[in-house]
Amino acid sequence: MCDIHGLPDQVLNVVTSLPYIGVGVWSARKRRFESGRLWGASVAGVGVASCVFHSTHGSWRTAGALPLVPAPSLPPSLAGRAPFSRACCE
């Protein structure tokens, strides 16, 4: 992992990760079913992990990448539970 572009790229990458946090928090608060709230929380978590990764630099970049490794796999796996929740089948 290299840091050849510097601070402007870091700032833009963090800014483009903020909508994931916003959509995730909105979804976690507004969804009726637990599976939708869980999905929203996981999307917000992906946004936070992305912000952490993009805000680090130098030797901290490797440590900043650790939360980003499993994060993208969470929303799809949790969204797969949504059609099978008990609340939608009652």
N, C-alpha and C positions, 0 to 999 in steps of 0.2 A: 504494500500500500504506500503510495507516494503522495506527497503534498506539494505538487508542482504549481498549483494554481493559486494558492494562498487564501487570504481572508475573504475576498469578494465571493469566491465560489462556495466557501463554507457558509457564509451568511445566506446566500441564495438557496443552498441545499437545505438549510434549517427552515427557511421561510416556506419552501415548497413541501416540507413535511408537516407543517402546522395544520393544513386542512384535514389530514388524517386524524389528528387529535380532535379537531372540532367536530367532524362527522361522527367519530367514535363516541365522544361524550354526548352529543345530541341523541344518537341512536340508543345509547345505554340509558338515557333518561326518558325517552319518549316511547320506546317499544313496550307493547303490552305483555308479551310473553318473555319468559326467562331466557329462552334461547336467543331471542333478538337482543336482549340486554347484554348477554354474554358475548355475542358477536360484536356489539358496539364497543364493549370494554376491550376486546382483543384488537380491534382496529385502532383504538386510541393507544394501546400498548405498542403497536407497530409504529405509530407516529412518534411516540416518545423514544423508542429504541433508535429510530432513524435520526431524530434530533440529537441524541447522545452521540451516535456514531459520527454525524457530520460536524458536530461542534468540537470534537477532539482533533488533535494534531500531534505530530511528532511521535514520541514513544508511547503516548497515551492512545494512539489510534488503534493499536491491537486490542487494548482493553476495552475501548469503545465499540469494537466490532463484536464483542462477545454477546451482548443482548440482541444484536441484530441477526444472529445466525438462526435461532429457532423462531423468531417473531413472525416472519412472513407465512409460516405454515399454520399458524393458529386460526386466523379468520376462516379460511376454507374448511378446515376440519370442524370448526364449531358451527359453521353455516350448514354443514351436512346434517347436523342434529336437528335443525329447525323443522323440517317436514315431519319429523317423528316425535315431536314433543306431545305430551299428553293433552295439553290445553287445546291444541288444534283438532284433536280427534274426539273431543267430548261432545 
